[in-house]
Amino acid sequence: MNALAELDQVINFGLEEFTNLRISGSVAEVTPSYYRLTGLSHFIKLGECVGINHNGVAQLAEVVRIDAEAATVKTFEAQIAAGLGDQAYRVGPLHVAPDVSWKGRVIDALGRPIDSEGQLRRGEHAMPIEAAPPAALRRARVKTPVKTGVRMIDLFMPICAGQRIGVFAGSGVGKSTLLGMIAGSKGFDSVVISLVGERGREVREFLDDSLGQNRKLAVTVVATGDESPMMRRLAPKTAMTIAEFFRDRGEKVLLIVDSVTRFAHAARDVALAAGEPAVARGYAPSVFSDLPKLLERAGPGAEGSGSITGIFSVLVDGDDHNDPVADNIRGTLDGHIVLERAIADQGRFPAVNILTSISRLAQHVWTKEQQVLVSKLKAMIARYEDTRDLRLMGGYQPGQDLELDQAVTLVPQLYNAVLQSPSSPISRDAFQELAEALQAQ
């Protein structure tokens, strides 16, 4: 047994030192969702990639399960094309080599350009797609306020550079529009965007309409809904790696992932193909460990480096905000912005529920006076919303409750003051603009 282990070490050393040397296996089983390879089990590791040669064309696949007889791999291609007996060989872990010149470019999850603007310049250092976050005690503190330009957020749920916050919404409630508005913020040096599982039509709309002129500052990683689960699972990791490159240069990076839910769906497909049991609404246990691994990579870097401010959209299935994925993500992030369909139906955009949204680092942004003001405004909004049914039934009589009278007068004016569309000017000073709007009314 020791001799076999030593032989394995020698062979692996040779594979790393001599690129013209490689171990090959063959395809032993083909299913609609994965391959089984023989001859490679003792030479590959979980998460590494293998190449499969089919009629002279190579397919890239990732190892998702290894046992003594064979290894299970899932291809990054949407179509299963290999056949029995096709040669398979070890490629190793995935890497990407970002460069500053990537700003303004659109790439796929494997780091290949898809924007017809020529080849990408390869950076000096290749970075692993699977990387660990900075050590907890070496990370810088999150204290520096940053303005998003979205009045609603800057007032009630302000964020700091290096914070991670989620945007929770059902479909069609204005989630992508809000993300596009945040992407236009002037408080960041670089923007990295990952569009996961989007409709092909929406990609151009997001790039041309939502980003607009800011597209030149953004690196966009796209994996549309028709691509394989492996590509949709990989896209946020590739985007995170690119964001880490800019962070290590000392920049303040804005990372937007739309959406983490579709990443979780893709991770579920991979886990089920690997034979994991489904434990919560069809999700395998590894999905709930993959989510914090991804999310924890965002945030402040080590002391002296930059930061990654993460905005992660969460598509709540059936508007159920207690969905297992949504609940897991909410507990990992530093705050959440909740978009409500009922608010969108009233024509109020962004359709943010002020009472259920929170930024856990707002105390580093607000002054004491602003904190007191926001608390009073929230209490007034809560009183206004709690008595909505009473007022609709005619049970409200002005003059009997002064606090309710004040809420009925001011809250509709407040709602109008925080309305904002992508074509509206970017907010410069949210509190000053709110005061001017209320005085004007």
Protein Blocks (a to p, Z undefined) as FASTA:
>chain_A
ZZmmmmmmmmmmmmmmmmkbccddddfbdcfkbccdehjlmmccehiacdddeehiacdd
ddfbdcfkbccdddfbfbdfbdehiacddebjcdddddfklgopacdfkopafkhnopad
ddfbdcdfbdcdddfklpccdfbdcdehiaklmmmmccdehiacdddddehiopmmmmmm
mmmpckbfbdcdddehiafklmmmmmmmmnmmmmmmpccddddfkbcfklmmmmmmmmmm
mmmmmmmnopacddddddfklmmmmmmmmmmmnopacfbghiafklmmmmmmmmmmgccd
dehiacdddddddddehhiakbfklmmmmmmmgcdcdddfklmmnopacfbdfklgccfk
lmmmpcfklmmmmmmmmmmmmmmmmmmmmmmnopacghjamklmmmmmmmmmmmmmmgcc
fkbccdfblmlmmmmmmmmZZ
